[in-house]
Amino acid sequence: MARVRLNNLTKHFGDVVAVDDVSLDIADREFLTLLGPSGCGKTTLLNMIAGLESPTAGEVWFDDRNVTAVPPERRDIAMVFQTYALYPHMHVFDNVAFGLKMRGVPAEDRKKLVQAAAKTMEIEHLLDRKPRALSGGQRQRVALARAIVRNPGVFLLDEPLSNLDAQLRVVMRTELKRLHGELEMTFVYVTHDQAESLILSDRIVVMKEGTIQQIGTPESIYDSPANTFVAGFVGSPPINLLKGVLEQTGGGDWRVVGEGFSCGMATSMVERMGQSAGREVSLGVRAEDIGVGEVQSTANSDSETASETGGQSGTQVRSVGRAEVVVREPMGSDLFLTVDVGGSNVKVRTRPENRMDRGDNVELYFDPGKIHLFDGESGEALLDIR
């Protein structure tokens, strides 16, 4: 086990800045995920932790040891890659034992360690096979067994599930979560799949263009995104973002008003932000926090509740506008509707029994306790409205 500290790490490839002044403290036995789109620098950062890339500037520490100039084989790490990297001419037993053999571990000890790792990964019955006789999921289990057999201090995983089909990925996520709990090792995991990061992680580091955008637990990343990039990247479907301006009515109420919608806000919330009327903002609301119902009369719509319209049960929410359904996507336990709000597509998650279909006019209701406000220019969060 080990604590990993990154101090002001920077990596240049010619004129390209792949990682830009990243500092990060990874706790002992933590499962930390580096999340971001392709090209954001997450794999380069992992490679610098592993020693496969030398930083242009900055330091890598394992506990109280500066390992910045230490080669990979002396860092007490194990890596699992997107490709399984198994030796095709070797049996599973020899693939798992290979690293131990290179380190001079006696044959009898190798046998015990391999059998223990195989038991952990539930591949004891595969030890006499060669990789070509294994499924993708079995090969990935062998790669994981080869990594854990060395009992490393730090476990580094670079998109290890990307080559698996959807069903196998679900199974292997559970296996990785179980494995981390059993081994109590420090895991650093790289992925572009936000669902994986939410399911597996103790903490998530969201990256963009070589910089850290936000660090937090899966719950805090999802519920309190630091900016519009994080809000849009984490969550499926992505958060709905609607451009608008802050307005104050004659009665003193505050609203975010945009093309096709008008969403009320508590005056105390706006005062806490120190905002003034006319400021351009982006209003964020997730699909599950939108209620949708048939068009009612104006007198009735203001008193509708979300429990009557498919939103959050029992929460009083006022209509924010009317929209037209443009796409209907039944997903078994949920129904997703794409609706047109003033020329912008908004995704709504509702009950599957709702019969709304393409071309229907509907009324939208936002849960006021779940909306987010972001600055219209910088995209930074203004206030978490909870």
N, C-alpha and C positions, 0 to 999 in steps of 0.2 A: 504494500500500500504506500501511497505517496501523495503529498500535496504538490501541485504544479503551479508555479507563478511565472507569468509572462510580464516582463518589464519593458514597456515602450518598444515592442517588436515592430520592425519595419523590414519589408522586402521589396527590392526593386528588380525588375527584369528589364535592363536597359532603361528606357524612358517610362516604362510602365510601372506604376506603384501598385503591387498586388496586395500588400498589407501595409497599413498606414498607422504607425504609432499606437499599437494595440497593447493595452495592459489588462491583465486578467488574473484572477486568483481562483484556482480550482481546488476545492476542498478535498481532503483525503476521503476516499470511498464515495465520492460524489459521481453521479451520472450527469455529465454536462454535454449538451448538444450544441454544435456550431451549425446554425441554420441560415440559409440564404440561397439566392438564385445562382445559377452557373456563372462563374467569373467573379464572385464576390470576395474571394480570398480565403475561404474556409479550409480548403484542402491544403493550400500553401501554409496556412497557420498550423495545421495538423502536422505537416511535414517538417516544420521547424521544431515542433515539440519532439518529433521522432528523431531529429538529427539528419533527416534526408535532405533538407535544405538549410543552408547557413543564412542567418539573418544579415541584412545590410546594416542594421543597427538594433540595439536592444539585447536583452538577456533572457535565458530560459533557466529556471531553477526547479529542481526536484527536492522538496523539503529544504534543507539548508545547504544544498550542493548546487553550485553553478555548473550546469551541464552544456552551456552554449557551445563550447568547443569540443565536447565529448562525442565520439562517434556513436552511431546508433546501437551497435552491439554491446556497448558498455553503459547504456542508459536504463537498463532493467525495464524494457518495454516489450509489448507484443502488439502486432498489427494484424488487422483483418481488412482485406481490400474488397472492392466491388467484384473483381475477378477472383476466383477461388485460389488460383496460383498453386494448384496441387501438382505433384510430379506424376505424370500419367503412367509411367512404367513401374511405379511403386504401389504396393498394397496400402490400404488405409493405415494399418498399424505403422508401417515404415514412414508414411507421410507425417503422422502425428509425432513419431519418435525422432524425426530427422534433426530437429534443433537440439534435442538432448544429446544425440550421438555426436554432433559437432562440438558440443561443450565437454565431451569426454565422460558423460554420465555412464556408470557401469550398466551392463546389459540387464541384469536382474532388477536394478532400480528403474531403468527405462521401462521395463515391462509393467512394473507396478504403477508407475506414473501414467503411462498410456492407458492402462485399464481403468484407472480412476477417472481420467479425463473423458474416456469413452463412455463411462457410466453416467457422468454428469450430463453429457450431450446425448445420451440414449442411442449410441451407435455401436455398442458392444458386438452386435450381430453382423456388423459390416467390416470388421477389422481385416478379414481375409479377402475382401474385394478390392478391385482396382477402380480408380475414379470413373472410368467410362461406364461402369456397371451401376453408377449411383444417379439418383435424381438430383435436380438443382438444390433442393432443400437439404438432401443428405450431404452433398458436397460442401454446402455452407456450414453444416454441423461439424464436418471434418476439419474445415479451416478454423472454426472456433476452438475445437478440441486441441489442434496444433498450437494455438495461441495460449490457451489457459494451462497447458501441460507444463509450461515453464514457470508458472506462478509469478508472473511479472508484477512490478509495482504499479505500472500504468498500462491500461488497455486502450489502444487506439483503433477506432473503426471508421473506415472511409467508405461510406455508402454501401455497407455490406449486403443490403437486401435489394438493391436496385435491379439485379438480374433475375429476381424471382417473380413468379406470376402473383396476381393480387391475393389469391387465397393463401399461398405459401408465405407471403409477406406478413399477413395477419398472424399466422401461426408462429413465425420466427420473431415477431415483436414480443409475443408472450414469452418465448424462450429466452430472449435477451433480457427481459425484465426479471425473469426468474433467476437467470444466470448471475446478474448483478447482485441480486439479493443474497444468493448463496455464497458467491465468491468474496463479496465485500471488498472489491477492488475499485480503484479510480478508473472510470470509463470516460473517454472523450470521443464523442460520436459526431460524424459529419453527415449531413443529409440536406437535400433540398425539399424533402417531403415534410410539410408542416404537421401532418397527422402523426407521423412517426415521432417527431420531436415532442408533441403534446403528450403522447402516450408514454414515452420512455423516460423522459428527463426529470431530474430533480430541478435543474435550471436550464434555461435556453439562452444562447447568445445569438441574437439576430444580427446578421452582417449585410452590408451593402457597400460595394466598391471599395473593399479593403478596410472599412471602418465598422466599429460596433455601433449599432443603432439603439439597442436596448438589451439589458440583461435582467432576467427575472424568472420566477417560477412559471410553469405553463399557465396557471390561472391568471397571474398578473399580466403576462404578455398578452393573453387573449382578452382579458377584461379591461385592461388599462394600457392600451398601446401608446407608445411615446410619440408617434407621428403617423402620418398617413401611409408611409411605406410599410411599417410594421402592421398597422391595422389591415391593410390590403393583402399582405403576404400571409399572415397567420389567420387561418379560418377558412372553412369550406362550406358554402361558397364564401368568397371574399366579402368583407364589409361593404355595405352600400355607402357611397360618398356623394353628397349632394351639395353643390355650391349655393351659397346664400349670403345674406347680410343680416346683421343684428338690427332689429327695429324695436322701438318703444311706442306702444299705442297711446292714445289720448288718456286712457285710464291708468297708465303707468306700467302695464304689463310688457314683458319682453318676449320677443319671438325671433326665430330664425326664419327668414322669408326668402324663398327662391322660386325658380320657375316651376309652377304647378304644385307648390306646397307651402304651408305656413305652420311651423312647429313652435308651440309655446314653451317657455322656460320660466323657472322660478326667478324672481327678481333678485333674491339673495345670492343665487348662483352667479348671475351676471355681475353683481356688485363685487363679489369676491374676486372676480377676474379683473376688475377695474376697467371694464370695457365701455365703449361709447357707441351710440347709434351710428350705423353706417359702416361698421367694420366688416370687411369681407371674411367669411369663414367657410369651412367645410363641415357639414354635419354628417357624422357617421352613425349608422344604425345597422345592426346585424339582422340577417333574415329572420331569425327566430324571435326577434324583439319587435316585429311588425305584425299587427293584426290586420285582417282583411275581411271585408264584409260587403254585402250587397248595398248598392246606393240607397241611402235613406233620405228622408226629408231633412232640411237644415235643422229644424227644431229637434228632431230625434237624434241626429248624428252626434251632436255635442255631448249627449248623455250616454252614448254607447260605452260599454266596458269591453276590455280585451277578451274576457272570457266568452263574450257573445260573438266575437269576430275572429277568433282563432289565434290570438296573441297570448300574453302572459295572463293566466287565470287570476281573476279577482283584482286586477290592477286597473284603476280608473285612467283611461286614456282617451283623449279627444281626437276627433278626425283631423288629419293634417292636410288632406286633399283627396282628389279623385284621380283614378288612373284607369288605363285600359290594359287588360291582359293580352300579352303578345305571345307568350309561350307557356304551356302547361307540361310539367314534368312529374309524373307520379313515380315515387320511389319506395313503394311498399308502405312503410310506417310513416312516411312524410309525403307531402305534396309540395313541390316547389313551383312557384309562379314567377315569371318575369313580367313585370308590369311597366308601362310607360308613364313616367312622371315628368311632365314638361319637357319631353325629348330625351330624358335620361332613363336607362334601364335600371330597375330596382328589383332585387331578388327577395322573394317572400317565402318563408317556410310556414306551412299551415297544416291543418288536419287533412288526411287523405279523403275523408268523406265529403269535403267541400267540392261541389260540382262546377265551380267556375271554370270557364274555358276561354280559349282564344276569342278576342273580340268583346268579351264582357266588360262592362264598366263597373268598377269596384271602388269602395272607400277604404283609405288606408288610415291606420292608427299606430302611432309610435309609442312605445313604452317610455315615459319621460325619465324613468330611473335607469335606463340603459343606453341613452344616446351619448355621443362623444362630440366634442367640438375641437376643431383644428384650425390653426391660423391659415388664412386663405393664401398667403404667399409662401411661408416657410414650411407649412405642413405640420408644424410642431403642435402637440396637444396643448390646448388652452386650459382645460379643466375636465376632470372626470366627473360626470354628473351623477355621482352616487354618494 
